[in-house]
């Protein structure tokens, strides 16, 4: 069972991979720590200042992660210490890339969550509690094999530990 606690950092609709990390850095910065300093800079230059590593949760609208399939987008989110991303919907390739590296994504109606709201996320039950507003939001529970990937920090770590892929 995976439970997370954090604070909401709000974003809007259609946050594409170029907004997450600008394409101009795609080949010029290869160090993920350095690259993560540029997260969301084209839409919010102060975004890195809003992040509390190990406590921040991105909360967005429809179609989070659309655009190119570059893996740097979920990697910089994870590197910044963001513990999860909540959105109404995700682009499929971004969704897959995120779970492959152990970044939890939760699809649910995020409209009632406000900036800096305290959140408690239960991936097993498919529940997000907004502790600030005292409301419970339902999502589809994550399948067991996806939770196993998250517990190990992604598919590569899972494979290194168990020498097999999780059973679906």
C-alpha positions as CSV (number, residue, x, y, z in Angstrom):
1,X,0.0,0.0,0.0
2,X,1.4,3.4,-1.0
3,X,0.2,6.5,0.9
4,X,1.6,10.0,0.1
5,X,1.2,13.3,1.8
6,X,2.0,16.7,0.2
7,X,0.9,20.2,-0.8
8,X,-0.7,21.1,-4.1
9,X,1.2,23.2,-6.7
10,X,-1.5,24.1,-9.3
11,X,-1.0,24.2,-13.1
12,X,-3.6,24.6,-15.9
13,X,-4.7,22.5,-18.8
14,X,-2.6,21.1,-21.7
15,X,0.8,21.2,-19.9
16,X,3.0,19.8,-22.6
17,X,6.5,18.3,-22.3
18,X,8.0,21.6,-23.7
19,X,6.4,23.5,-20.8
20,X,7.7,20.9,-18.3
21,X,11.2,21.2,-19.7
22,X,11.9,23.4,-22.7
23,X,13.1,21.7,-25.8
24,X,16.0,24.2,-26.0
25,X,17.7,22.3,-23.3
26,X,17.1,18.9,-24.8
27,X,20.7,18.4,-26.0
28,X,22.6,21.2,-24.3
29,X,22.1,20.0,-20.7
30,X,22.5,16.4,-20.0
31,X,22.8,16.5,-16.2
32,X,19.3,15.9,-14.8
33,X,20.0,18.0,-11.6
34,X,20.9,21.0,-13.8
35,X,18.0,20.3,-16.2
36,X,15.5,20.2,-13.3
37,X,16.4,23.8,-12.4
38,X,14.6,24.8,-15.6
39,X,11.3,23.0,-14.8
40,X,8.2,24.9,-16.1
41,X,10.3,28.1,-16.7
42,X,8.5,29.0,-19.9
43,X,5.1,29.2,-18.2
44,X,6.1,30.1,-14.6
45,X,9.7,31.2,-14.0
46,X,9.1,31.0,-10.2
47,X,7.8,27.4,-10.3
48,X,11.0,25.9,-8.8
49,X,10.5,28.2,-5.7
50,X,7.1,26.7,-5.2
51,X,8.4,23.2,-4.8
52,X,9.2,21.7,-1.5
53,X,11.2,18.5,-2.3
54,X,9.4,15.4,-0.9
55,X,6.2,17.3,-0.2
56,X,5.0,18.9,-3.4
57,X,2.2,17.4,-5.7
58,X,1.6,18.9,-9.1
59,X,-2.2,19.4,-9.6
60,X,-3.2,20.0,-13.2
61,X,-6.2,19.8,-15.6
62,X,-6.7,17.9,-18.8
63,X,-4.0,16.4,-21.0
64,X,-1.0,16.7,-18.8
65,X,2.3,15.7,-20.6
66,X,1.1,15.9,-24.2
67,X,3.7,16.5,-26.9
68,X,7.0,14.7,-27.5
69,X,7.9,11.5,-25.8
70,X,11.1,12.7,-24.3
71,X,11.8,11.1,-21.0
72,X,13.3,14.2,-19.5
73,X,9.9,15.6,-18.7
74,X,9.0,13.0,-16.0
75,X,12.6,12.8,-14.9
76,X,12.9,16.5,-14.0
77,X,9.6,16.3,-12.2
78,X,10.9,13.4,-10.1
79,X,14.3,15.0,-9.7
80,X,12.8,18.2,-8.2
81,X,11.3,16.1,-5.4
82,X,7.7,16.2,-6.6
83,X,6.1,13.2,-5.1
84,X,3.1,12.8,-7.5
85,X,1.1,14.4,-10.3
86,X,-2.7,14.6,-10.2
87,X,-4.5,15.6,-13.4
88,X,-7.8,15.1,-15.1
89,X,-6.1,13.2,-17.9
90,X,-2.6,12.4,-19.0
91,X,-1.0,11.9,-22.4
92,X,-0.4,8.1,-22.7
93,X,3.3,8.2,-23.5
94,X,3.9,10.5,-20.6
95,X,1.9,8.2,-18.4
96,X,4.0,5.2,-19.4
97,X,7.3,7.1,-19.1
98,X,6.4,8.3,-15.6
99,X,5.6,4.8,-14.2
100,X,8.7,3.5,-15.8
101,X,10.8,5.8,-13.6
102,X,8.6,5.4,-10.5
103,X,6.7,8.7,-10.6
104,X,3.1,8.3,-9.4
105,X,0.3,9.7,-11.6
106,X,-3.3,9.9,-10.5
107,X,-6.2,10.6,-12.9
108,X,-9.2,12.3,-11.2
109,X,-11.2,15.5,-11.2
110,X,-8.8,18.1,-9.8
111,X,-11.1,21.1,-10.0
112,X,-11.8,21.4,-6.3
113,X,-8.1,21.3,-5.2
114,X,-6.6,24.7,-4.5
115,X,-3.0,26.0,-4.5
116,X,-1.1,24.8,-1.5
117,X,-4.0,22.5,-0.3
118,X,-2.7,19.7,2.0
119,X,-3.3,16.4,0.2
120,X,-3.2,12.7,1.4
121,X,-3.1,10.2,-1.5
122,X,-3.9,6.5,-1.1
123,X,-2.9,4.7,-4.3
124,X,-4.3,1.4,-3.2
125,X,-7.8,2.7,-2.5
126,X,-7.8,5.3,-5.3
127,X,-8.5,8.2,-2.9
128,X,-7.2,11.7,-2.5
129,X,-8.1,13.5,0.6
130,X,-7.9,17.3,0.4
131,X,-7.2,17.9,4.1
132,X,-7.5,21.7,3.7
133,X,-11.1,21.5,2.3
134,X,-12.0,18.2,4.1
135,X,-13.1,16.6,0.8
136,X,-12.5,13.1,-0.5
137,X,-11.8,12.7,-4.3
138,X,-12.0,9.3,-5.9
139,X,-9.8,7.9,-8.6
140,X,-9.3,4.5,-10.2
141,X,-7.1,2.5,-7.8
142,X,-3.7,1.7,-9.3
143,X,-3.2,-2.0,-10.3
144,X,-1.0,-4.0,-8.0
145,X,1.8,-4.3,-10.6
146,X,2.0,-0.5,-11.1
147,X,2.2,0.0,-7.3
148,X,5.0,-2.6,-7.3
149,X,6.9,-0.5,-9.9
150,X,6.4,2.6,-7.8
151,X,7.6,1.0,-4.6
152,X,10.9,0.0,-6.3
153,X,11.4,3.4,-8.0
154,X,10.6,2.2,-11.5
155,X,10.9,-0.7,-13.9
156,X,14.7,-0.8,-14.0
157,X,15.0,-0.9,-10.2
158,X,12.3,-3.5,-10.1
159,X,14.1,-5.7,-12.6
160,X,17.4,-5.3,-10.9
161,X,15.9,-6.5,-7.6
162,X,13.7,-9.3,-8.8
163,X,15.3,-10.2,-12.2
164,X,11.9,-10.3,-13.8
165,X,9.1,-7.9,-14.7
166,X,6.0,-7.6,-12.4
167,X,3.1,-9.8,-13.3
168,X,0.1,-8.0,-14.8
